[in-house]
Amino acid sequence: MTGYSDRITIEPGKRGGQPCIRGMRITVYDVLDYLASGMSIREILDDFPYLAEEDIRACLAFAADRERRLMSLPAG
């Protein structure tokens, strides 16, 4: 597995089973949405002091891995 497996968790009862950061209630999608809206990594870390830069990078790695997996699925 890639470098996010120790930071990204999926728990069925938390946030509807969405991938979260280290078991907290902030999801990968939340972080990606903040980045897409123009927030910098520093701004995210300032707003969420319990996150680390490695958490943000894990979200990006998770998204890249998921995209890679989708692209390798046979066309149906």
C-alpha positions as CSV (number, residue, x, y, z in Angstrom):
1,M,0.0,0.0,0.0
2,T,1.1,3.6,-0.6
3,G,2.2,6.1,2.1
4,Y,-1.3,6.9,3.4
5,S,-2.3,3.7,5.0
6,D,-1.2,4.8,8.5
7,R,-3.1,8.1,8.3
8,I,-6.3,7.4,6.4
9,T,-8.9,5.3,8.1
10,I,-12.3,4.1,7.2
11,E,-14.8,3.3,9.9
12,P,-18.4,2.3,9.0
13,G,-20.0,4.3,11.8
14,K,-18.0,7.5,11.3
15,R,-18.9,10.1,8.7
16,G,-20.9,7.4,6.8
17,G,-17.8,5.3,6.2
18,Q,-15.9,8.0,4.3
19,P,-12.1,7.9,4.5
20,C,-11.0,10.1,7.4
21,I,-7.7,11.3,8.8
22,R,-6.4,9.3,11.7
23,G,-9.8,8.3,12.9
24,M,-10.9,11.9,13.4
25,R,-14.1,13.3,11.8
26,I,-12.4,15.3,9.1
27,T,-12.5,13.5,5.8
28,V,-10.1,13.2,2.9
29,Y,-12.8,14.9,0.8
30,D,-13.0,17.8,3.3
31,V,-9.2,18.4,2.9
32,L,-9.3,18.0,-0.9
33,D,-12.2,20.5,-1.1
34,Y,-10.3,23.1,1.0
35,L,-7.3,22.7,-1.4
36,A,-9.5,22.9,-4.4
37,S,-11.1,26.1,-3.1
38,G,-7.6,27.7,-3.0
39,M,-6.6,27.2,0.6
40,S,-2.9,26.6,1.1
41,I,-1.6,23.7,3.2
42,R,-0.5,26.3,5.8
43,E,-4.0,27.8,6.0
44,I,-5.6,24.4,6.5
45,L,-3.1,23.6,9.3
46,D,-3.8,27.0,10.9
47,D,-7.5,26.3,10.8
48,F,-7.2,22.7,12.0
49,P,-4.2,22.6,14.4
50,Y,-4.7,18.9,15.1
51,L,-3.7,18.1,11.5
52,A,-0.1,17.7,10.3
53,E,1.3,18.4,6.9
54,E,1.7,14.6,6.5
55,D,-2.1,14.3,6.9
56,I,-2.6,16.6,3.9
57,R,-0.1,14.7,1.8
58,A,-1.8,11.5,2.8
59,C,-5.1,12.9,1.5
60,L,-3.4,13.7,-1.8
61,A,-1.8,10.3,-2.1
62,F,-5.1,8.6,-1.3
63,A,-6.9,10.6,-4.0
64,A,-4.1,9.8,-6.5
65,D,-4.3,6.1,-5.7
66,R,-8.1,6.1,-6.0
67,E,-7.9,7.8,-9.4
68,R,-5.2,5.4,-10.6
69,R,-7.4,2.5,-9.6
70,L,-10.5,4.0,-11.4
71,M,-8.4,4.5,-14.6
72,S,-7.3,0.8,-14.5
73,L,-10.9,-0.6,-14.4
74,P,-12.0,-2.1,-17.6
75,A,-14.5,0.0,-19.6
76,G,-17.9,-1.5,-19.2
